[in-house]
Amino acid sequence: MDEISREPERSPEDQIISSFLEERSPTYRDLREISTIVWNDLRASEHFARERASADEANDEDRGGHYNLMRHIGDEMQRETRALELQRSKNKVLDLCMAPGGYTASICKYSPQANVSAITLPEDQGGLRIFVRHGNGTRVEVLEADITMFAAEFGVTDIPATHPEASKFSNECPFQEQFDLVFCDGHVARTQNVPSYREPTESFRLTCSQLILAMLRIGQGGTLIMLLHGADVYHNLKLLSLFDTISRMHFFKPAKAHARKDSFYLVAKDMQPGRRVARAAVAEWKQTWKDATFPAPTDDGTIVHDEAESLPKQVEREKDSSELIEKFGARLIELGEPIWEIQRGALKALMEKLERESAESGLEESVETSEEGANPEPTTLNGLTRAPNDSSQLEASVADTLEESANFEAGATGGQE
Ligand SMILES: C[S@@+](CC[C@H](N)C(=O)[O-])C[C@H]1O[C@@H](n2cnc3c(N)ncnc32)[C@H](O)[C@@H]1O
């Protein structure tokens, strides 16, 4: 571990949102405080780096563990939201970015009449192995493809011949049907072979691609479930306020898995995709996909992916952010507090565990030094006093380790992302 990870700076438009929430939600304020402590703690950085390294080295057994974990999250999602048990008359499910296939398996379990159409990244492009049974004789049909490359679906048919991946775009518009339930669970993994020119915008491209495919296929009254990162960032606030207008919206966050991250699921029931605002949003997402996929070259011919954009755009975003949070802030707090509470509790538990471990190693060191005749006074590490050890701390530490294994998710990215 060369250097400590630093908390990423929030953009001015995101800062407007967090200031509003910090003033009005004690849960959110506590979460921000503990997040800052974690971000600035060297032991936490090292802990996350170890987790990331072991996730990156995941073997087939671990990947099977990931599949089982996703099925468990599916069970929890069903318990909390009832979204996976479709009425008898409803039977079509679209699972975007489905591998390893935990949610598809959960649908087969809770909606035995349902058929699942799924799209997921091929393994040879860094996608995950599919564990759920699919193909002939099953209710699951899988298309292996990169969903960010369906250019015709996103409104582009004239691909510039000079584009570095010109031949990889597809004119296919897959699964053009109406679905009762759509999952958008895409996540760009560190181990994915994303060409370097795509790296800066890949997660935007993935989000837009999923949203367009989902919104154009969800039936009136259907349910759309989407993984999001951060309820307190401008681009998600825009999305959430849209879904609050065109659906009955809930948030779901598993109590254990990913608890330390800011990720959560938007669960949008009774969708009304035909509303004018929904159609306008699809047009906007198509433009965003296009801008991110075919950035305009600068005068010297180089391509610059610059999120900062022009000053007027920045001013516009800040104004929009203020208006949105004034209008939607109270609702966001109502929906967000339960998920912030889960993340706050998990980060606090992590810090307590790291404190205990420091205390234990402090004791070991003290024993060593006292054997050499030195004074075993408590010392400090990263500004935190190492407390004397006792057996109850050791027991708590063992209990924590068990909890960590329950939290383990092979292939998952670390906590500080
Ligand atoms: C968190 S996993 C999804 C887990 C899944 N919902 C389940 O229940 O097992 C994220 C998935 O997104 C996929 N993915 C990422 N980028 C993609 C892309 N461009 N096209 C298709 N799938 C993609 C990954 O390969 C991975 O399978």
The ligand as a MOL file (V3000), in Angstrom:
LIG
                    3D

  0  0  0     0  0            999 V3000
M  V30 BEGIN CTAB
M  V30 COUNTS 27 29 0 0 0
M  V30 BEGIN ATOM
M  V30 1 C -23.2210 -6.9760 -10.4400 0
M  V30 2 S -23.0860 -7.9940 -11.8360 0 CHG=1
M  V30 3 C -24.7540 -8.4380 -12.0990 0
M  V30 4 C -25.2320 -9.5190 -11.1870 0
M  V30 5 C -26.5660 -10.1010 -11.6350 0
M  V30 6 N -27.6280 -9.1490 -11.5470 0
M  V30 7 C -26.9590 -11.3240 -10.8400 0
M  V30 8 O -28.0230 -11.3330 -10.2510 0
M  V30 9 O -26.1900 -12.2870 -10.8380 0 CHG=-1
M  V30 10 C -22.7850 -6.8190 -13.0990 0
M  V30 11 C -22.8400 -7.4080 -14.4970 0
M  V30 12 O -22.7560 -6.3410 -15.4590 0
M  V30 13 C -22.1090 -6.8940 -16.5840 0
M  V30 14 N -21.7020 -5.8550 -17.5300 0
M  V30 15 C -20.8400 -4.8500 -17.3030 0
M  V30 16 N -20.6980 -4.1200 -18.4310 0
M  V30 17 C -21.5070 -4.6640 -19.3810 0
M  V30 18 C -21.7810 -4.3660 -20.7330 0
M  V30 19 N -21.1900 -3.3430 -21.3450 0
M  V30 20 N -22.6550 -5.1440 -21.4190 0
M  V30 21 C -23.2560 -6.1850 -20.8060 0
M  V30 22 N -23.0240 -6.5290 -19.5110 0
M  V30 23 C -22.1600 -5.7750 -18.8070 0
M  V30 24 C -20.9400 -7.6140 -15.9280 0
M  V30 25 O -20.2680 -8.4830 -16.8220 0
M  V30 26 C -21.6970 -8.3680 -14.8170 0
M  V30 27 O -22.2030 -9.5700 -15.3110 0
M  V30 END ATOM
M  V30 BEGIN BOND
M  V30 1 1 1 2
M  V30 2 1 2 3
M  V30 3 1 2 10
M  V30 4 1 3 4
M  V30 5 1 4 5
M  V30 6 1 5 6
M  V30 7 1 5 7
M  V30 8 2 7 8
M  V30 9 1 7 9
M  V30 10 1 10 11
M  V30 11 1 11 12
M  V30 12 1 11 26
M  V30 13 1 12 13
M  V30 14 1 13 14
M  V30 15 1 13 24
M  V30 16 1 14 15
M  V30 17 1 14 23
M  V30 18 2 15 16
M  V30 19 1 16 17
M  V30 20 1 17 18
M  V30 21 2 17 23
M  V30 22 1 18 19
M  V30 23 2 18 20
M  V30 24 1 20 21
M  V30 25 2 21 22
M  V30 26 1 22 23
M  V30 27 1 24 25
M  V30 28 1 24 26
M  V30 29 1 26 27
M  V30 END BOND
M  V30 END CTAB
M  END
